[in-house]
Amino acid sequence: MGMYSSVRMHRGPFWPAFALVIAGLVAGCGKQDEITSYTVAKEAARPEPPMSSGSESPAAAGTEPAAVTDPSTGPDRMLGAIVLRPQQGWFFKLTGPEAAVTAAREPFVNFLKTVEFTGPDQSPVWKLPEGWTEGAPRAMRFATLGFKVDDVPLELAISSLPNQGGDADGYVLMNLNRWRGQLGLGPSTLDAMRSVAGELETIELAAGEQALVTNLRGKLSTGGMAAPFAR
């Protein structure tokens, strides 16, 4: 009894302070619980990212960028013919979007078959196809012929370069590889090009002379001016 009374008398003076400490701890715990509860609720409310119906990501399932489907960014094609004369070579080159130039192959070949030379050192003459036009002279070009295929305007450039080396195969190969370079293609050999179907063939012209015709696919370079010989 005496011990119990002693304990009660000891607690009596400090009880208000002790009660305030307990109340503060309870209030602090309640505040921490409130913050934790708010954070969990926010995370639970965060929406899941949308998924496509297939295995593609949402970005991959969308429409392709315009640059991918724009025809102007697609491959190009070149139809080129070389007629080797005693003192120079004559070049007939048609370049443009692949579909249009591919469709122009027959008109291109038919035009070449009208080309003829009236003498060893004479310039070529030809029969202009219906619907074709001949433009004004340009630097480094003998002539420029214009026509359309499926409403796509195309130009046939006609030019020449001296041939003084006497090595016919070397001269032809050098110029074929020059054209390949304009399409971003690496150099090749005559045998390798002949082994590819449709890449290199011989066509007879009006007066019995021959043109070596190449059909190349690549991407035309558009940066900067071409060198004087890069026709």
C-alpha positions as CSV (number, residue, x, y, z in Angstrom):
1,M,0.0,0.0,0.0
2,G,2.8,2.3,0.9
3,M,4.6,1.5,-2.3
4,Y,1.5,2.2,-4.5
5,S,0.9,5.5,-2.7
6,S,4.5,6.4,-3.3
7,V,4.1,5.8,-7.0
8,R,0.9,7.7,-7.3
9,M,2.5,10.7,-5.5
10,H,5.5,10.5,-7.9
11,R,3.3,10.5,-11.1
12,G,1.1,13.2,-9.9
13,P,3.3,16.3,-10.6
14,F,4.6,15.1,-14.0
15,W,1.4,13.7,-15.5
16,P,0.3,16.8,-17.4
17,A,3.7,17.1,-19.2
18,F,3.8,13.3,-19.9
19,A,0.3,13.6,-21.3
20,L,1.4,16.4,-23.7
21,V,4.4,14.4,-24.9
22,I,2.1,11.4,-25.6
23,A,-0.4,13.7,-27.5
24,G,2.4,15.2,-29.6
25,L,3.7,11.7,-30.6
26,V,0.2,10.6,-31.5
27,A,-0.4,13.8,-33.6
28,G,3.0,13.3,-35.3
29,C,2.2,9.7,-36.2
30,G,-1.2,10.8,-37.5
31,K,0.4,13.4,-39.8
32,Q,2.9,10.8,-41.1
33,D,0.1,8.4,-41.8
34,E,-1.8,11.1,-43.7
35,I,1.2,11.8,-46.0
36,T,1.8,8.1,-46.7
37,S,-1.8,7.6,-47.4
38,Y,-1.8,10.4,-49.9
39,T,1.3,9.1,-51.7
40,V,-0.1,5.6,-52.2
41,A,-3.3,7.0,-53.5
42,K,-1.5,9.1,-56.1
43,E,0.6,6.2,-57.3
44,A,-2.5,3.9,-57.6
45,A,-4.3,6.6,-59.7
46,R,-1.5,6.8,-62.3
47,P,-2.8,5.5,-65.6
48,E,-1.1,2.6,-67.4
49,P,0.4,3.5,-70.8
50,P,-1.9,2.5,-73.7
51,M,-0.8,-0.7,-75.6
52,S,-1.5,-1.5,-79.3
53,S,-3.5,-4.5,-80.2
54,G,-0.5,-6.3,-81.7
55,S,3.1,-6.8,-80.6
56,E,4.1,-3.3,-81.9
57,S,4.7,-0.4,-79.6
58,P,2.2,2.5,-79.8
59,A,4.7,4.5,-81.9
60,A,5.3,1.7,-84.3
61,A,1.6,1.1,-84.7
62,G,1.0,4.6,-86.0
63,T,1.3,6.1,-89.5
64,E,4.7,6.1,-91.1
65,P,6.4,9.5,-91.2
66,A,5.8,11.5,-94.4
67,A,9.5,11.3,-95.3
68,V,9.3,7.5,-95.6
69,T,6.4,7.4,-98.0
70,D,7.3,10.5,-100.0
71,P,8.2,9.4,-103.5
72,S,10.8,12.0,-103.8
73,T,12.9,10.2,-101.1
74,G,12.7,6.9,-103.0
75,P,15.2,5.3,-105.3
76,D,16.2,6.8,-108.7
77,R,17.0,5.2,-112.0
78,M,19.3,6.0,-114.8
79,L,19.1,5.0,-118.4
80,G,22.4,5.8,-120.2
81,A,23.8,5.1,-123.6
82,I,27.4,5.5,-124.8
83,V,28.2,5.7,-128.5
84,L,32.0,5.5,-129.1
85,R,33.2,7.5,-132.1
86,P,36.8,7.8,-133.4
87,Q,37.6,11.0,-131.6
88,Q,35.0,11.2,-128.9
89,G,32.2,9.5,-127.0
90,W,28.6,10.6,-127.1
91,F,26.4,10.2,-124.0
92,F,22.7,10.0,-123.8
93,K,21.5,10.1,-120.2
94,L,18.0,9.9,-118.7
95,T,17.6,10.1,-114.9
96,G,14.8,10.6,-112.5
97,P,12.4,8.8,-110.1
98,E,12.6,5.0,-110.5
99,A,9.0,4.4,-111.7
100,A,9.0,7.2,-114.3
101,V,12.4,6.2,-115.8
102,T,11.5,2.5,-115.8
103,A,8.3,3.4,-117.8
104,A,10.4,5.5,-120.1
105,R,12.8,2.7,-121.1
106,E,10.9,1.8,-124.3
107,P,10.6,5.4,-125.6
108,F,14.3,5.9,-124.7
109,V,15.4,2.9,-126.7
110,N,13.2,3.8,-129.6
111,F,14.7,7.3,-129.7
112,L,18.2,5.8,-129.7
113,K,17.4,3.8,-132.8
114,T,16.8,7.0,-134.7
115,V,20.2,8.5,-133.9
116,E,22.8,8.5,-136.6
117,F,26.1,10.2,-137.5
118,T,26.7,11.5,-141.0
119,G,30.5,11.5,-140.8
120,P,33.4,10.4,-138.5
121,D,33.6,13.8,-136.8
122,Q,30.0,14.8,-137.2
123,S,27.5,15.5,-134.4
124,P,24.5,13.1,-134.1
125,V,21.1,13.8,-135.7
126,W,17.9,12.1,-134.7
127,K,14.1,12.0,-135.1
128,L,12.3,13.8,-132.3
129,P,9.5,11.6,-131.0
130,E,6.0,13.0,-130.8
131,G,5.4,15.0,-127.7
132,W,9.1,15.5,-127.0
133,T,10.6,19.0,-127.0
134,E,14.2,20.2,-127.5
135,G,15.3,22.9,-125.0
136,A,17.6,25.8,-125.4
137,P,21.4,25.0,-125.4
138,R,23.0,24.6,-122.0
139,A,26.6,24.7,-120.8
140,M,28.3,21.4,-121.2
141,R,25.4,19.9,-123.1
142,F,25.0,19.4,-126.7
143,A,21.2,19.1,-126.4
144,T,18.4,18.6,-123.8
145,L,15.3,16.8,-124.7
146,G,12.2,17.0,-122.6
147,F,9.1,14.7,-122.3
148,K,6.7,13.3,-119.8
149,V,5.8,9.9,-118.5
150,D,2.7,9.6,-116.4
151,D,2.7,13.4,-116.0
152,V,6.3,13.2,-114.6
153,P,8.6,15.6,-116.5
154,L,11.9,13.9,-117.6
155,E,15.1,15.2,-119.3
156,L,17.3,13.4,-121.7
157,A,20.8,15.0,-121.6
158,I,23.1,14.6,-124.6
159,S,26.8,15.5,-124.3
160,S,30.2,14.4,-125.5
161,L,33.7,13.9,-124.2
162,P,37.0,13.5,-126.1
163,N,38.4,10.0,-126.5
164,Q,42.1,10.2,-127.1
165,G,43.4,7.2,-125.2
166,G,42.6,4.6,-127.7
167,D,41.5,2.1,-125.1
168,A,37.8,1.6,-125.9
169,D,37.0,-0.7,-123.0
170,G,38.8,1.5,-120.5
171,Y,37.0,4.6,-121.8
172,V,33.6,3.0,-121.6
173,L,34.2,1.6,-118.2
174,M,35.5,4.9,-116.8
175,N,32.3,6.6,-117.9
176,L,30.0,3.8,-116.7
177,N,31.6,4.0,-113.3
178,R,31.3,7.8,-113.4
179,W,27.5,7.3,-113.8
180,R,27.5,4.7,-111.1
181,G,29.1,7.1,-108.7
182,Q,26.4,9.7,-109.5
183,L,23.9,7.2,-108.2
184,G,25.9,6.3,-105.1
185,L,27.0,3.0,-106.5
186,G,30.5,1.6,-106.3
187,P,32.8,0.9,-109.3
188,S,32.3,-2.3,-111.3
189,T,33.7,-4.1,-114.3
190,L,32.2,-4.6,-117.7
191,D,32.0,-8.4,-117.1
192,A,30.3,-7.9,-113.8
193,M,27.7,-5.4,-115.3
194,R,27.0,-7.7,-118.2
195,S,26.3,-10.6,-115.8
196,V,23.5,-8.6,-114.2
197,A,20.3,-9.0,-116.2
198,G,19.3,-5.8,-118.0
199,E,22.2,-3.7,-116.6
200,L,24.3,-3.6,-119.8
201,E,23.2,-4.3,-123.3
202,T,24.0,-3.3,-126.9
203,I,21.5,-1.5,-129.2
204,E,22.0,-0.9,-132.9
205,L,21.5,2.6,-134.1
206,A,20.0,3.9,-137.4
207,A,23.2,3.6,-139.5
208,G,24.4,0.4,-138.1
209,E,26.5,1.8,-135.3
210,Q,26.1,0.6,-131.8
211,A,25.2,2.1,-128.4
212,L,26.1,0.5,-125.1
213,V,23.1,1.0,-122.8
214,T,23.1,0.8,-119.1
215,N,20.2,0.6,-116.7
216,L,21.1,1.6,-113.1
217,R,19.2,2.0,-109.8
218,G,20.4,4.1,-106.9
219,K,20.1,7.5,-105.3
220,L,21.1,10.6,-107.3
221,S,23.4,13.0,-105.5
222,T,22.0,16.5,-105.1
223,G,24.7,18.2,-103.2
224,G,26.7,20.9,-104.9
225,M,27.5,21.5,-108.6
226,A,28.7,18.6,-110.7
227,A,32.1,18.7,-112.2
228,P,32.3,19.7,-115.9
229,F,32.7,16.1,-117.0
230,A,30.0,14.7,-114.6
231,R,27.2,14.6,-117.2
